Amino acid sequence: MATLLGRVEAAVMPERRLITLIGAEFDGFEHPDPDRWPLCWAGTEQIHLFSELADGHQALVTAEAWDGPAPALRAEATGVAQLRSISGRILISILDERALTDYLQLGEPGDYTVDVQVTGRQQLRALSRQPAWYDSTPRGVEHFQVRLWPSDRDR
């Protein structure tokens, strides 16, 4: 059974649907197409999450480090990607690379499975159709749970 090693969490205002997590050795954004990757994408020292809506709300993002495959969760949408971590650490940020959390220690540098589970997307879409949407900034309706573990532990 896998063990949870650590967790960070932040409320993030998506920018053009994009939410980012970056590693300590991050060296520049790659620009994946959200139409091709509808929920998540990962590369070297970066993970991109794609919100249901472009803006107007704050999504809750929880990132967790595990020592092996994390237990299944109930989710509205799921996605899997592969992160190449040079630093073994990652944090939740916004597009100008400003950190919203401390670094989460993943483990040794290497390849990590990125398991993304999301809830609240349908509710967020329904709220966005209400006139009151423009009078407030909904927070935490859409919740991304990003769980990472060493890829060699998938087997």
Residue, then its C-alpha position, 0 to 999 in steps of 0.5 A: m500500500a502506498t504512503l503519502l509523503g507530503r502535500v501542498e495546496a493553493a487556490v489558483m485563478p486560472e489564466r486562459r484555463l491554465i494552472t501550472l506547477i513548476g519544479a525547482e529547475f524550471d527553465g521555461f514554459e512549453h505550450p501544450d494545446p488544451d484541445r489536445w490535452p483536455l485535463c492535464w499535460a506534463g513535461t520537464e519540470q512542469i505540469h499544466l492543468f486545464s480548468e473548465l473555464a478560462d477565468g472568473h473563479q479560483a480552482l483549488v489545487t492539491a498536489e501530493a507526493w506518494d511513494g507508489p501508486a495512490p489509491a483510487l478516488r472518486a472524480e468527475a474527470t481524470g487524466v494521467a501524464q509523465l513528469r520529468s523532474i530534474s530537481g525532485r521538487i515541485l510547487i504550485s504557481i501562477l503564469d508569472e512563475r510566482a510561487l503560491t506554495d512551498y516546494l513539495q519534495l517528490g523524491e529523487p530526480g527522475d520520471y514521475t506519474v502524474d495522476v490528476q483527479v478533478t471534481g466540480r467541473q459541471q457545478l462550475r459550468a452551471l454557476s457560470r451561467q447564473p447572473a450572480w457569477y459576475d458579482s463574486t469569484p467562486r472559490g474551490v468549486e473546481h478541485f484538482q487533486v494532483r498525485l505524483w509517484p515515481s514512474d518505476r513504481d507503476r509496475 
